[in-house]
Every structure is written in structure tokens, then in C-alpha cells.
Amino acid sequence: MMQNWTPQQLIQALNATTSLQLLDVRESWEYDIAHIENSTLIPLGQIMGRLDELDTSQTYVVICHHGVRSMHACYLLERAGFEVINLMGGIDLWAKTVDPSMPLY
């Protein structure tokens, strides 16, 4: 079952473990503006065609701008057998609450 995490929950989990995979489903131009370090970029429109690049034994935290595209990606990934967590508020809320040095757009 898909979980929804706040940026605060994600930063706590990242500080506690390295086993989470960060999957950013925005477009490359958005990723170029701001992204969380060590995240993998696969735009939402490419997810289903690139499932072979993902490991079903991993848990993925899915990130977008505000949390809508990532929720859609989580739905698709969960149906394909992946363990997923949606980052609520996306990179925008992350920048506002965790990393204020990150550009907003």
C-alpha cells in the first residue's frame, strides 16, 4: 500500500538509512533547476517504458514538483510490483521546509 511522507519524514528516514531510492518523475528541465541529491530522474511519461531500470527489491520515494505526478507514478509503480512512497508537497515543499537554499520555480 502506497505511503505518503512529508519532507520531514523523508529527511529523518534518509538520515537513518541509505536503503531508500529517490525517484524524481519531473521533466529534465525541472530537475536541472532543483533536485534532491542522489535522486534518479525518470520523467513520468517514461516510467512504464523504463521499469527495467528499477529494482523491485528496493523502496522508492517518488518526487515531483507538488506531489501530483509522483502520486500518479506511485500508482503505476505499485501496480507493477514496486514498494513506493509519495513525497507529499514534492520538491516545492522540500525546498520550503528542509532545504531553503534550493531554488523554487
MODELLER restraints for C-alpha pairs under 7 A, 6 or more apart:
rsr = mdl.restraints
at = mdl.atoms
rsr.add(forms.Gaussian(group=physical.xy_distance, feature=features.Distance(at['CA:2:A'], at['CA:84:A']), mean=5.66, stdev=0.5))
rsr.add(forms.Gaussian(group=physical.xy_distance, feature=features.Distance(at['CA:2:A'], at['CA:85:A']), mean=5.67, stdev=0.5))
rsr.add(forms.Gaussian(group=physical.xy_distance, feature=features.Distance(at['CA:3:A'], at['CA:84:A']), mean=6.91, stdev=0.5))
rsr.add(forms.Gaussian(group=physical.xy_distance, feature=features.Distance(at['CA:3:A'], at['CA:85:A']), mean=4.74, stdev=0.5))
rsr.add(forms.Gaussian(group=physical.xy_distance, feature=features.Distance(at['CA:3:A'], at['CA:86:A']), mean=6.15, stdev=0.5))
rsr.add(forms.Gaussian(group=physical.xy_distance, feature=features.Distance(at['CA:4:A'], at['CA:85:A']), mean=5.61, stdev=0.5))
rsr.add(forms.Gaussian(group=physical.xy_distance, feature=features.Distance(at['CA:4:A'], at['CA:86:A']), mean=4.70, stdev=0.5))
rsr.add(forms.Gaussian(group=physical.xy_distance, feature=features.Distance(at['CA:4:A'], at['CA:87:A']), mean=5.98, stdev=0.5))
rsr.add(forms.Gaussian(group=physical.xy_distance, feature=features.Distance(at['CA:4:A'], at['CA:88:A']), mean=6.05, stdev=0.5))
rsr.add(forms.Gaussian(group=physical.xy_distance, feature=features.Distance(at['CA:5:A'], at['CA:85:A']), mean=6.72, stdev=0.5))
rsr.add(forms.Gaussian(group=physical.xy_distance, feature=features.Distance(at['CA:5:A'], at['CA:86:A']), mean=6.14, stdev=0.5))
rsr.add(forms.Gaussian(group=physical.xy_distance, feature=features.Distance(at['CA:5:A'], at['CA:87:A']), mean=5.16, stdev=0.5))
rsr.add(forms.Gaussian(group=physical.xy_distance, feature=features.Distance(at['CA:5:A'], at['CA:88:A']), mean=5.77, stdev=0.5))
rsr.add(forms.Gaussian(group=physical.xy_distance, feature=features.Distance(at['CA:6:A'], at['CA:87:A']), mean=6.01, stdev=0.5))
rsr.add(forms.Gaussian(group=physical.xy_distance, feature=features.Distance(at['CA:6:A'], at['CA:88:A']), mean=5.32, stdev=0.5))
rsr.add(forms.Gaussian(group=physical.xy_distance, feature=features.Distance(at['CA:7:A'], at['CA:87:A']), mean=6.65, stdev=0.5))
rsr.add(forms.Gaussian(group=physical.xy_distance, feature=features.Distance(at['CA:7:A'], at['CA:93:A']), mean=6.98, stdev=0.5))
rsr.add(forms.Gaussian(group=physical.xy_distance, feature=features.Distance(at['CA:7:A'], at['CA:94:A']), mean=5.34, stdev=0.5))
rsr.add(forms.Gaussian(group=physical.xy_distance, feature=features.Distance(at['CA:7:A'], at['CA:98:A']), mean=6.81, stdev=0.5))
rsr.add(forms.Gaussian(group=physical.xy_distance, feature=features.Distance(at['CA:20:A'], at['CA:58:A']), mean=7.00, stdev=0.5))
rsr.add(forms.Gaussian(group=physical.xy_distance, feature=features.Distance(at['CA:20:A'], at['CA:59:A']), mean=5.54, stdev=0.5))
rsr.add(forms.Gaussian(group=physical.xy_distance, feature=features.Distance(at['CA:20:A'], at['CA:60:A']), mean=6.02, stdev=0.5))
rsr.add(forms.Gaussian(group=physical.xy_distance, feature=features.Distance(at['CA:20:A'], at['CA:61:A']), mean=6.88, stdev=0.5))
rsr.add(forms.Gaussian(group=physical.xy_distance, feature=features.Distance(at['CA:21:A'], at['CA:58:A']), mean=6.88, stdev=0.5))
rsr.add(forms.Gaussian(group=physical.xy_distance, feature=features.Distance(at['CA:21:A'], at['CA:59:A']), mean=6.10, stdev=0.5))
rsr.add(forms.Gaussian(group=physical.xy_distance, feature=features.Distance(at['CA:21:A'], at['CA:60:A']), mean=4.71, stdev=0.5))
rsr.add(forms.Gaussian(group=physical.xy_distance, feature=features.Distance(at['CA:21:A'], at['CA:61:A']), mean=6.09, stdev=0.5))
rsr.add(forms.Gaussian(group=physical.xy_distance, feature=features.Distance(at['CA:22:A'], at['CA:39:A']), mean=4.54, stdev=0.5))
rsr.add(forms.Gaussian(group=physical.xy_distance, feature=features.Distance(at['CA:22:A'], at['CA:40:A']), mean=6.12, stdev=0.5))
rsr.add(forms.Gaussian(group=physical.xy_distance, feature=features.Distance(at['CA:22:A'], at['CA:60:A']), mean=5.71, stdev=0.5))
rsr.add(forms.Gaussian(group=physical.xy_distance, feature=features.Distance(at['CA:22:A'], at['CA:61:A']), mean=4.93, stdev=0.5))
rsr.add(forms.Gaussian(group=physical.xy_distance, feature=features.Distance(at['CA:22:A'], at['CA:62:A']), mean=6.16, stdev=0.5))
rsr.add(forms.Gaussian(group=physical.xy_distance, feature=features.Distance(at['CA:23:A'], at['CA:39:A']), mean=5.57, stdev=0.5))
rsr.add(forms.Gaussian(group=physical.xy_distance, feature=features.Distance(at['CA:23:A'], at['CA:40:A']), mean=4.92, stdev=0.5))
rsr.add(forms.Gaussian(group=physical.xy_distance, feature=features.Distance(at['CA:23:A'], at['CA:41:A']), mean=6.06, stdev=0.5))
rsr.add(forms.Gaussian(group=physical.xy_distance, feature=features.Distance(at['CA:23:A'], at['CA:60:A']), mean=6.26, stdev=0.5))
rsr.add(forms.Gaussian(group=physical.xy_distance, feature=features.Distance(at['CA:23:A'], at['CA:61:A']), mean=5.96, stdev=0.5))
rsr.add(forms.Gaussian(group=physical.xy_distance, feature=features.Distance(at['CA:23:A'], at['CA:62:A']), mean=4.79, stdev=0.5))
rsr.add(forms.Gaussian(group=physical.xy_distance, feature=features.Distance(at['CA:23:A'], at['CA:63:A']), mean=6.04, stdev=0.5))
rsr.add(forms.Gaussian(group=physical.xy_distance, feature=features.Distance(at['CA:24:A'], at['CA:39:A']), mean=6.28, stdev=0.5))
rsr.add(forms.Gaussian(group=physical.xy_distance, feature=features.Distance(at['CA:24:A'], at['CA:40:A']), mean=5.81, stdev=0.5))
rsr.add(forms.Gaussian(group=physical.xy_distance, feature=features.Distance(at['CA:24:A'], at['CA:41:A']), mean=4.77, stdev=0.5))
rsr.add(forms.Gaussian(group=physical.xy_distance, feature=features.Distance(at['CA:24:A'], at['CA:42:A']), mean=6.19, stdev=0.5))
rsr.add(forms.Gaussian(group=physical.xy_distance, feature=features.Distance(at['CA:24:A'], at['CA:62:A']), mean=5.82, stdev=0.5))
rsr.add(forms.Gaussian(group=physical.xy_distance, feature=features.Distance(at['CA:24:A'], at['CA:63:A']), mean=4.61, stdev=0.5))
rsr.add(forms.Gaussian(group=physical.xy_distance, feature=features.Distance(at['CA:24:A'], at['CA:64:A']), mean=5.86, stdev=0.5))
rsr.add(forms.Gaussian(group=physical.xy_distance, feature=features.Distance(at['CA:25:A'], at['CA:41:A']), mean=6.05, stdev=0.5))
rsr.add(forms.Gaussian(group=physical.xy_distance, feature=features.Distance(at['CA:25:A'], at['CA:42:A']), mean=5.18, stdev=0.5))
rsr.add(forms.Gaussian(group=physical.xy_distance, feature=features.Distance(at['CA:25:A'], at['CA:43:A']), mean=4.15, stdev=0.5))
rsr.add(forms.Gaussian(group=physical.xy_distance, feature=features.Distance(at['CA:25:A'], at['CA:44:A']), mean=4.81, stdev=0.5))
rsr.add(forms.Gaussian(group=physical.xy_distance, feature=features.Distance(at['CA:25:A'], at['CA:62:A']), mean=7.00, stdev=0.5))
rsr.add(forms.Gaussian(group=physical.xy_distance, feature=features.Distance(at['CA:25:A'], at['CA:63:A']), mean=6.10, stdev=0.5))
rsr.add(forms.Gaussian(group=physical.xy_distance, feature=features.Distance(at['CA:25:A'], at['CA:64:A']), mean=5.52, stdev=0.5))
rsr.add(forms.Gaussian(group=physical.xy_distance, feature=features.Distance(at['CA:25:A'], at['CA:70:A']), mean=6.36, stdev=0.5))
rsr.add(forms.Gaussian(group=physical.xy_distance, feature=features.Distance(at['CA:26:A'], at['CA:43:A']), mean=5.00, stdev=0.5))
rsr.add(forms.Gaussian(group=physical.xy_distance, feature=features.Distance(at['CA:26:A'], at['CA:44:A']), mean=6.50, stdev=0.5))
rsr.add(forms.Gaussian(group=physical.xy_distance, feature=features.Distance(at['CA:26:A'], at['CA:64:A']), mean=5.21, stdev=0.5))
rsr.add(forms.Gaussian(group=physical.xy_distance, feature=features.Distance(at['CA:26:A'], at['CA:65:A']), mean=6.87, stdev=0.5))
rsr.add(forms.Gaussian(group=physical.xy_distance, feature=features.Distance(at['CA:27:A'], at['CA:43:A']), mean=5.25, stdev=0.5))
rsr.add(forms.Gaussian(group=physical.xy_distance, feature=features.Distance(at['CA:33:A'], at['CA:103:A']), mean=6.79, stdev=0.5))
rsr.add(forms.Gaussian(group=physical.xy_distance, feature=features.Distance(at['CA:34:A'], at['CA:102:A']), mean=6.25, stdev=0.5))
rsr.add(forms.Gaussian(group=physical.xy_distance, feature=features.Distance(at['CA:34:A'], at['CA:103:A']), mean=6.07, stdev=0.5))
rsr.add(forms.Gaussian(group=physical.xy_distance, feature=features.Distance(at['CA:44:A'], at['CA:69:A']), mean=6.92, stdev=0.5))
rsr.add(forms.Gaussian(group=physical.xy_distance, feature=features.Distance(at['CA:44:A'], at['CA:73:A']), mean=6.28, stdev=0.5))
rsr.add(forms.Gaussian(group=physical.xy_distance, feature=features.Distance(at['CA:56:A'], at['CA:81:A']), mean=6.67, stdev=0.5))
rsr.add(forms.Gaussian(group=physical.xy_distance, feature=features.Distance(at['CA:56:A'], at['CA:82:A']), mean=5.20, stdev=0.5))
rsr.add(forms.Gaussian(group=physical.xy_distance, feature=features.Distance(at['CA:58:A'], at['CA:83:A']), mean=6.96, stdev=0.5))
rsr.add(forms.Gaussian(group=physical.xy_distance, feature=features.Distance(at['CA:59:A'], at['CA:83:A']), mean=4.95, stdev=0.5))
rsr.add(forms.Gaussian(group=physical.xy_distance, feature=features.Distance(at['CA:59:A'], at['CA:84:A']), mean=5.69, stdev=0.5))
rsr.add(forms.Gaussian(group=physical.xy_distance, feature=features.Distance(at['CA:60:A'], at['CA:83:A']), mean=6.36, stdev=0.5))
rsr.add(forms.Gaussian(group=physical.xy_distance, feature=features.Distance(at['CA:60:A'], at['CA:84:A']), mean=4.84, stdev=0.5))
rsr.add(forms.Gaussian(group=physical.xy_distance, feature=features.Distance(at['CA:60:A'], at['CA:85:A']), mean=6.15, stdev=0.5))
rsr.add(forms.Gaussian(group=physical.xy_distance, feature=features.Distance(at['CA:61:A'], at['CA:84:A']), mean=5.86, stdev=0.5))
rsr.add(forms.Gaussian(group=physical.xy_distance, feature=features.Distance(at['CA:61:A'], at['CA:85:A']), mean=4.63, stdev=0.5))
rsr.add(forms.Gaussian(group=physical.xy_distance, feature=features.Distance(at['CA:61:A'], at['CA:86:A']), mean=5.83, stdev=0.5))
rsr.add(forms.Gaussian(group=physical.xy_distance, feature=features.Distance(at['CA:61:A'], at['CA:87:A']), mean=6.53, stdev=0.5))
rsr.add(forms.Gaussian(group=physical.xy_distance, feature=features.Distance(at['CA:62:A'], at['CA:70:A']), mean=5.40, stdev=0.5))
rsr.add(forms.Gaussian(group=physical.xy_distance, feature=features.Distance(at['CA:62:A'], at['CA:74:A']), mean=6.75, stdev=0.5))
rsr.add(forms.Gaussian(group=physical.xy_distance, feature=features.Distance(at['CA:62:A'], at['CA:84:A']), mean=6.95, stdev=0.5))
rsr.add(forms.Gaussian(group=physical.xy_distance, feature=features.Distance(at['CA:62:A'], at['CA:85:A']), mean=6.08, stdev=0.5))
rsr.add(forms.Gaussian(group=physical.xy_distance, feature=features.Distance(at['CA:62:A'], at['CA:86:A']), mean=5.11, stdev=0.5))
rsr.add(forms.Gaussian(group=physical.xy_distance, feature=features.Distance(at['CA:62:A'], at['CA:87:A']), mean=6.04, stdev=0.5))
rsr.add(forms.Gaussian(group=physical.xy_distance, feature=features.Distance(at['CA:63:A'], at['CA:70:A']), mean=5.34, stdev=0.5))
rsr.add(forms.Gaussian(group=physical.xy_distance, feature=features.Distance(at['CA:63:A'], at['CA:86:A']), mean=6.71, stdev=0.5))
rsr.add(forms.Gaussian(group=physical.xy_distance, feature=features.Distance(at['CA:63:A'], at['CA:87:A']), mean=5.55, stdev=0.5))
rsr.add(forms.Gaussian(group=physical.xy_distance, feature=features.Distance(at['CA:63:A'], at['CA:90:A']), mean=5.51, stdev=0.5))
rsr.add(forms.Gaussian(group=physical.xy_distance, feature=features.Distance(at['CA:63:A'], at['CA:91:A']), mean=6.64, stdev=0.5))
rsr.add(forms.Gaussian(group=physical.xy_distance, feature=features.Distance(at['CA:64:A'], at['CA:70:A']), mean=5.25, stdev=0.5))
rsr.add(forms.Gaussian(group=physical.xy_distance, feature=features.Distance(at['CA:64:A'], at['CA:90:A']), mean=5.04, stdev=0.5))
rsr.add(forms.Gaussian(group=physical.xy_distance, feature=features.Distance(at['CA:64:A'], at['CA:91:A']), mean=6.08, stdev=0.5))
rsr.add(forms.Gaussian(group=physical.xy_distance, feature=features.Distance(at['CA:65:A'], at['CA:90:A']), mean=4.78, stdev=0.5))
rsr.add(forms.Gaussian(group=physical.xy_distance, feature=features.Distance(at['CA:65:A'], at['CA:91:A']), mean=5.06, stdev=0.5))
rsr.add(forms.Gaussian(group=physical.xy_distance, feature=features.Distance(at['CA:65:A'], at['CA:92:A']), mean=5.72, stdev=0.5))
rsr.add(forms.Gaussian(group=physical.xy_distance, feature=features.Distance(at['CA:66:A'], at['CA:89:A']), mean=4.48, stdev=0.5))
rsr.add(forms.Gaussian(group=physical.xy_distance, feature=features.Distance(at['CA:66:A'], at['CA:90:A']), mean=4.19, stdev=0.5))
rsr.add(forms.Gaussian(group=physical.xy_distance, feature=features.Distance(at['CA:66:A'], at['CA:91:A']), mean=6.52, stdev=0.5))
rsr.add(forms.Gaussian(group=physical.xy_distance, feature=features.Distance(at['CA:66:A'], at['CA:92:A']), mean=5.97, stdev=0.5))
rsr.add(forms.Gaussian(group=physical.xy_distance, feature=features.Distance(at['CA:67:A'], at['CA:87:A']), mean=6.20, stdev=0.5))
rsr.add(forms.Gaussian(group=physical.xy_distance, feature=features.Distance(at['CA:67:A'], at['CA:88:A']), mean=5.14, stdev=0.5))
rsr.add(forms.Gaussian(group=physical.xy_distance, feature=features.Distance(at['CA:67:A'], at['CA:89:A']), mean=4.93, stdev=0.5))
rsr.add(forms.Gaussian(group=physical.xy_distance, feature=features.Distance(at['CA:67:A'], at['CA:90:A']), mean=4.59, stdev=0.5))
rsr.add(forms.Gaussian(group=physical.xy_distance, feature=features.Distance(at['CA:70:A'], at['CA:86:A']), mean=6.11, stdev=0.5))
rsr.add(forms.Gaussian(group=physical.xy_distance, feature=features.Distance(at['CA:71:A'], at['CA:86:A']), mean=5.81, stdev=0.5))
rsr.add(forms.Gaussian(group=physical.xy_distance, feature=features.Distance(at['CA:74:A'], at['CA:84:A']), mean=5.89, stdev=0.5))
rsr.add(forms.Gaussian(group=physical.xy_distance, feature=features.Distance(at['CA:74:A'], at['CA:86:A']), mean=6.53, stdev=0.5))
rsr.add(forms.Gaussian(group=physical.xy_distance, feature=features.Distance(at['CA:78:A'], at['CA:84:A']), mean=6.48, stdev=0.5))
rsr.add(forms.Gaussian(group=physical.xy_distance, feature=features.Distance(at['CA:92:A'], at['CA:104:A']), mean=6.41, stdev=0.5))
rsr.add(forms.Gaussian(group=physical.xy_distance, feature=features.Distance(at['CA:95:A'], at['CA:102:A']), mean=5.32, stdev=0.5))
rsr.add(forms.Gaussian(group=physical.xy_distance, feature=features.Distance(at['CA:95:A'], at['CA:104:A']), mean=6.99, stdev=0.5))
